[in-house]
């Protein structure tokens, strides 16, 4: 049986993003919001865990938007995803950008965790947890992959009436920021749920930030409001000796 057959993945989600793979680097296309928020999330990550010289893993890297930007900060980056077409786009764009410190692999986070436990200084998993059947398994894999003392960053969407109105009805149906059907409300994660997954995986929660969108200025900004889009920074404790 192939690893893909038992991976923590929804085939419908893979098909959805594969169909749009050729649009990853279109700044005005379906992934435009990711390009707009990328400087915000990149600077936030870099301010907490300076990326220069680090070994970094980007889980669910898609077309490589965040992975490339972290490599430009001086990190040695591995991006992983199970969407073959998205990875091919990411690899081609990395070649065009001439970024030698950036590689990609088609492998599940859980499989890589068995292969490379504790091998990364920083692990990122952004806008991905709401698209998998078992997000707790991804969180646990990320915790396994990061070294003691290293950082893990997650971003996702809260689950509440406000997020349904803004992130699904507003973003998908009214403002057309992302394609319709991008998000399924039942799969969105409350911060308390993500926090519970992190603690169960042995990660210590450190800080969080919200991402807000202003439909008038059409700009995103970081805030303390985590009621819709939010990011969490967690750290793996240093090993202790008796």
N, C-alpha and C positions, 0 to 999 in steps of 0.2 A: 504493500500500500504506500503511495506517495505521501511525503510529509504534508503536501498541500491538502490532502484529503482529510487529515485529522487536525489541521491547524485551526486556531481560534479565529475564524474568519467567516463572514457572511458572503456567499457567492454573489448575491444580488448587489452588495456594496462594492465588491471588486468590479463587477460589470459596469456599475454606474460610473466609477472613476476611470475605468479603462476607456469607456466611450468618450470621455472628455480629455484624455491624456494629451492630445495634440494641442490643447488650449492652456496647458499649465503656465507657459511663459508669455501669454497674451495679457498685457497689462490692463486691457479693457475687456477681457473675456470673463468667463464664469469664475475664475480664480482671482479676479481683481482684488476682492477683500483680503485675501491672504497676502498679496503683495503690499497692500496698504497697512496691514497690522504688523508685517514682518519687522520693520525697523523698531517698533515699540517692544515686541517680545524679544528681539535680539538684544537690544540695549538693556532690557530688564534682566535677562539671563546673564549677560556679560558683567553687569554691575554686581551680581551676587557671586558668580563663579567665573572669574576672568578667563576667557577662552584661549588666549594666546598660549601656545605650547601644550595645550591639553589634548588628551585623547577623548573624543566625543562620539557618542552614538545618538543618531536621530531615528527613533522608532516610528514607523509609519511616515516615511519621508516624502512620499508622493513624488512629485516632479522635481524635488530638491530645492525649493525656495529657501527654507530655513537652513538646510545643510550647507548650501553654497555660501550663504552669508556668514555662517560660523567658520567655514574654512577661510574666508576672506579675513576673518579676525585672527587668523594664525593657528587655528585648531587643526588637528589631524582627525578628520571626520569620516565615520562610516554611517551611511544611510541605508536602512533596510525597509523593505515593503514587500507585499505579496502580489501587488498589481504589476504584472510584467510590462505592460505598455507604459505605465507611468515611470518605471525604472529606466526603461530605454530612453525616454525623453530626458530624464535626469542625467543619465550617463552622457548622452550626446551634448547636452548643454554644458556639462562640466568639461568636456573635451574642448568645446568652443571657447570656454572661459579660461582654459589652461590653468586649472587648479589641481596640481599634483597631490595635494594633501586631502583629496576627497575621493572616496570609493563607495560603491554601492553593491548590495547583495540582495537577492531574492530569498529571504529566509524569515521564518516566524520568530518573534521575540523570544518565545519559550524555547525554541530550538537553539537559538544563539546563546541563551542563558545557560544551557547545558554545556555548550561548547566553550564559552568565554566568560565564566563567572568572575566578577570583580576586576574586569579588565579596563573599565572606562572611568575617567575622572568626572565626567558629566554625562547624563542621559536625558534626552528630551523626548517627549511624546505629546505632540501638540495637535489638537483638533482630530484626534483619532479614537479616543476611548468610546465616544458615542456611536461609533460605527462597527463595533465588534460585539459578538454574543456574550463574552465573558471579560469585562473590563478588569475585574480583580486579578485575573490571570496575567494580563499585560502589566499591571502595576507590580505584581510579584516578580515577574521576569525583569522589569526595569531595576527593581531593588537588588536582584541577584547580580545583574550586569555591572552595577556601579561599585567602585571600590569603597572600602570603609573611609568615611570622611568626605566622600564625594556627594555630588548634588544630583537630584532628579527633578525635572520640571514637567508638569502636566498642564494642559489647557483643555477646556471642554465647555459645555453649556449647562447652566443650572436647569433644574426641572421644577417649574412653578407656573402659575397662570401668566405672570409677566413675561417670562421667557417664551412661552407659547405664542403670545401675542407679538412680541418683538422679533424673536429669532426665527419663528416659523411663518406665522401669518404676515408679519411686516417684511422681513428680509426676503422671503421666498415668493410671496404672492402679491405684495403691494409695491415694494421697492425694487424687486427683481435683482437683489444683490447677489443671490446664489440661486442655482437652479431649483425648481420646485421638486420636492421629494428628497432634498439633500439630507434633512434631519427627520428622525422619527421621535416623537415626543416621549414615548415610553422608554427610550434608550438614553435620554438625557440624564445627567448625574448631578445630584445635589452635592454641595461642598462637604456636607457631613458624611455622605456615602463615600466620596473619594477619600476623605480623611480617614475613614474607617479602613478602607482598602490599604492605604499607606501604612497605617499603624500595624495592621495585620501582617504586612510584608516586612516590618522592622524598620520603617522609615520614620524619622521625626519631622513633623510639619514645622516649617519655619516662618513662612510668610505667604501672602496671597495678594493678587491684584485683580481688579476688574478691567474689562475692555468695553468702553462705551462708544456708541456710534451716534453722531449728530446728523440727522437726515437733511438739515438745512445747509450745513457747511460740507456735508458728505465726508467728514473726517472722523477718524477714530482717536481715542485718547485713553491713557491709563487712568484708573480711578480706584477709589476704595469700595466701589459698588460692585459686588460679586453676584448680583441678583440675576444676571443674564450670562454674558461671557465672562469667564474668569480663568486665572492661572494660579497654580500652586507650586511653591518651591519646598522640597523636602530634602532632608539630608540623612545619609546612612551613618549611624554612629561609628566612631572609631572603635576598633577592637580593644577590649579591656583585658588586662592580665591580673590574675589573682595574686 
